[in-house]
Amino acid sequence: MNSVYTLYSGSSGNSVYFNLCGHEFLIDAGKSARTLCHALQDIGTDISAIEAIFITHEHTDHISALDVLTKKHHIPVHACGRSCVKIKNMGNDGLRGCLVEHPPLFSMSLGDVEITSFVTPHDSMGSVGYRIEYSEEADGEKRKCAIGLATDIGHITDSIRDGLMGCRDVILESNHDLDMLMCGSYPEHLKMRIMSERGHLSNSDCASFAAELCENGTKNLLLAHLSEENNDPSLALSEVRSSVADDSIHIAIADRENPVRLI
């Protein structure tokens, strides 16, 4: 049975679990190794079943579990370009031995599942999103499906459009409400960083792009990486829902601490 969960999502840590065509893998591994392993157990699986980990970028909330995790479990960790170099310098010998370096644009397969990166705009050494393509059986016939993930994105680019367009299922950043951010307690330089073209996606920008995606085949949306201080799940959900004309589109919010299922 195919399934995809955000294990947790936000500035304190991010990880997404995939079980497609019998292959289990993660995108990102934030928080601690203990927390990640417990989250996997909560959804009925185990770290020993994970075949690979794909990293979006090297910020701590996306990689902090790797150092301890790779001491015990020799799981290939796939990262791109300069992010990979940064992770190497931050990690122990176990992590360095697990790292697989790729160019910013790469594609690889786990059995019948193809994982393809696309470049995203974020203030890191290197940042990518992923498009995952696979086939599933429906009514006795095989059909091709695609899942897309893009978080930590300052704005929507052609690369992101190409990566996500046509995906039936999408995990998309809806980081902050602009009014909450501007009126909040963050220092001015941090507000400017978040709102920059290499920062994080606002609810309103997420809503506009979500409407575009849903007009081109997206049926399930999971809004992710919500700011604890500068957003509210009800605001994010309401803004995106109001922009999507089709009421049959399923829209949900990824939780900061607990698994949430996309499919």
C-alpha positions in Angstrom: 0.0 0.0 0.0 1.5 3.3 -1.1 1.8 6.0 1.6 3.4 9.4 2.2 3.6 11.2 5.5 5.2 14.3 6.9 6.7 12.9 10.1 7.0 16.5 11.4 7.3 19.9 9.8 8.5 23.3 10.8 11.6 25.3 11.9 12.3 22.8 14.7 12.7 19.9 12.2 11.5 18.4 9.0 11.2 14.9 7.6 8.9 13.2 5.0 8.4 9.5 4.7 7.6 7.7 1.4 6.5 4.1 0.9 6.0 3.6 -2.9 6.0 0.4 -4.8 7.5 -1.3 -1.8 10.4 1.1 -1.4 10.7 3.2 1.8 12.7 6.4 1.9 12.9 9.8 3.5 13.3 13.3 2.3 15.2 15.2 5.1 16.0 14.1 8.6 15.6 17.0 11.1 15.1 16.9 14.9 16.9 14.0 16.6 17.5 10.4 15.5 15.4 9.2 18.4 12.5 11.4 17.4 12.7 10.3 13.8 12.8 6.6 14.7 9.8 7.1 17.1 7.9 8.9 14.3 8.5 6.0 12.0 7.3 3.5 14.6 4.2 5.7 15.0 3.2 5.1 11.4 4.0 1.3 11.6 7.5 1.1 10.1 11.1 1.1 11.3 14.4 2.9 10.5 15.8 -0.5 9.3 13.3 -0.4 6.4 14.6 3.0 5.1 16.6 2.5 1.9 17.7 6.1 1.3 17.5 9.6 2.6 17.3 12.6 0.2 18.3 16.0 1.5 16.8 19.3 0.3 19.5 21.5 1.8 22.0 21.6 4.7 20.1 23.8 7.3 20.0 22.2 10.7 16.2 21.6 10.7 16.6 19.3 7.7 19.7 17.3 8.7 20.2 17.3 12.5 19.3 13.6 12.9 21.9 12.4 10.4 25.0 12.4 12.5 23.6 10.0 15.1 21.5 8.1 12.7 24.4 7.2 10.4 26.5 6.0 13.3 24.1 3.1 13.7 22.4 2.7 10.3 24.4 2.8 7.0 21.7 4.5 5.0 22.8 6.3 1.8 22.3 10.0 2.2 21.8 11.8 -1.1 22.6 15.5 -1.2 23.4 18.1 -3.9 26.6 20.0 -4.7 27.7 22.5 -2.0 25.1 21.3 0.5 26.9 17.9 0.4 30.2 19.6 1.1 28.7 21.4 4.0 27.2 18.3 5.4 30.5 16.4 5.1 32.2 19.1 7.1 29.5 19.0 9.8 29.3 15.2 10.2 31.3 12.3 11.6 33.0 9.6 9.7 29.8 7.5 9.6 27.9 10.3 8.0 30.7 11.1 5.5 30.8 7.4 4.6 27.0 7.4 3.8 27.0 10.6 1.8 26.3 10.4 -2.0 27.1 13.6 -3.8 25.0 14.7 -6.8 24.9 17.8 -9.0 21.9 20.1 -8.3 19.9 18.4 -11.0 19.9 14.7 -10.8 17.6 11.7 -11.1 17.9 8.2 -9.7 15.7 5.2 -9.2 14.7 3.0 -6.3 13.2 0.0 -8.2 10.2 1.5 -10.1 10.3 4.8 -8.2 12.2 7.7 -9.9 13.3 10.6 -7.7 14.3 13.8 -9.6 15.6 17.0 -8.1 14.9 20.6 -9.1 16.6 23.8 -7.9 14.8 26.0 -5.4 15.6 29.5 -4.2 16.7 29.6 -0.6 19.5 31.1 1.4 21.6 28.0 1.8 24.7 26.6 0.1 22.4 24.7 -2.2 18.6 23.9 -2.2 16.4 21.5 -4.1 12.9 20.2 -4.2 12.0 16.7 -5.4 9.5 15.1 -7.9 8.8 11.5 -7.3 7.3 9.4 -10.1 5.9 5.9 -9.9 3.1 3.6 -11.2 0.2 2.3 -9.3 -2.6 -0.2 -10.1 -6.1 1.1 -10.5 -9.1 -0.8 -11.9 -6.7 -3.5 -13.2 -4.5 -1.0 -15.1 -1.3 0.7 -14.2 -1.2 4.5 -14.2 1.7 6.9 -13.7 1.6 9.1 -10.6 3.8 12.0 -9.4 4.4 13.5 -6.0 6.1 16.8 -5.6 7.8 18.5 -2.6 9.0 22.1 -2.3 9.6 23.9 1.0 12.0 26.6 2.0 11.4 28.5 -1.1 11.5 32.3 -1.3 9.4 32.6 -4.4 8.0 30.4 -7.2 10.4 29.9 -10.1 10.1 28.2 -13.5 12.2 25.4 -12.0 9.6 24.9 -9.2 6.8 25.1 -11.7 8.4 22.4 -13.9 9.1 20.2 -10.9 5.6 20.3 -9.4 3.2 20.9 -12.4 1.1 17.8 -13.1 1.8 16.2 -9.7 -1.3 14.6 -8.3 0.0 15.1 -4.7 2.1 18.0 -3.5 3.8 19.1 -0.3 4.2 22.9 -0.5 5.5 25.5 1.9 3.0 27.9 3.5 5.4 29.5 6.0 4.0 32.8 7.2 1.1 35.2 7.2 2.6 38.6 6.1 0.6 40.6 8.7 1.6 38.3 11.5 5.3 38.5 10.4 5.4 42.3 10.1 3.7 42.8 13.4 5.6 40.1 15.2 8.6 40.1 17.5 11.2 39.1 15.0 14.0 41.6 14.4 13.8 43.6 11.2 16.7 41.8 9.5 15.1 38.4 10.1 11.8 39.6 8.8 13.5 40.8 5.6 15.3 37.5 5.3 12.1 35.5 5.5 10.3 37.8 3.0 13.2 37.8 0.5 13.3 35.9 -2.7 15.6 33.4 -1.0 13.6 33.1 2.2 10.2 31.4 2.8 6.9 31.3 1.0 4.0 33.3 2.4 0.4 32.0 2.7 -0.7 34.3 -0.1 2.0 33.2 -2.5 1.4 29.6 -1.6 -2.4 30.1 -2.3 -1.8 31.6 -5.7 0.5 28.8 -6.8 -1.8 26.2 -5.2 -4.6 27.4 -7.5 -2.3 27.0 -10.5 -1.3 23.5 -9.5 -4.9 22.4 -8.9 -5.8 23.7 -12.3 -3.2 21.3 -13.7 -3.9 18.1 -12.0 -3.1 18.3 -8.3 -5.7 16.6 -6.1 -4.0 16.5 -2.7 -2.1 19.4 -1.1 -0.2 19.2 2.2 0.8 22.7 3.5 4.2 22.4 5.2 6.9 24.3 7.1 4.4 26.7 8.9 6.0 29.2 11.2 5.0 28.7 14.8 5.2 32.4 15.6 4.3 34.0 12.2 1.4 31.8 11.1 -1.7 30.0 12.2 -2.9 26.7 10.5 -6.4 28.1 10.2 -5.1 31.1 8.3 -3.0 29.1 6.0 -5.8 26.6 5.3 -8.4 29.3 4.7 -6.2 31.4 2.3 -5.3 28.4 0.2 -8.8 27.0 0.3 -10.3 30.3 -0.9 -8.0 30.3 -3.9 -8.8 26.8 -5.0 -12.0 26.7 -7.0 -12.5 22.9 -6.9 -14.0 21.9 -3.5 -13.0 18.2 -4.1 -9.3 19.1 -3.7 -8.0 17.7 -0.4 -6.0 20.3 1.5 -4.3 19.5 4.9 -1.7 21.0 7.2 1.5 19.3 8.2 1.9 19.1 12.0 5.1 20.4 13.8 5.3 17.3 16.0 3.2 14.5 14.6 2.8 12.5 11.4 0.2 13.7 8.8 -0.7 11.6 5.8 -0.7 13.0 2.3 -1.7 9.7 0.6 
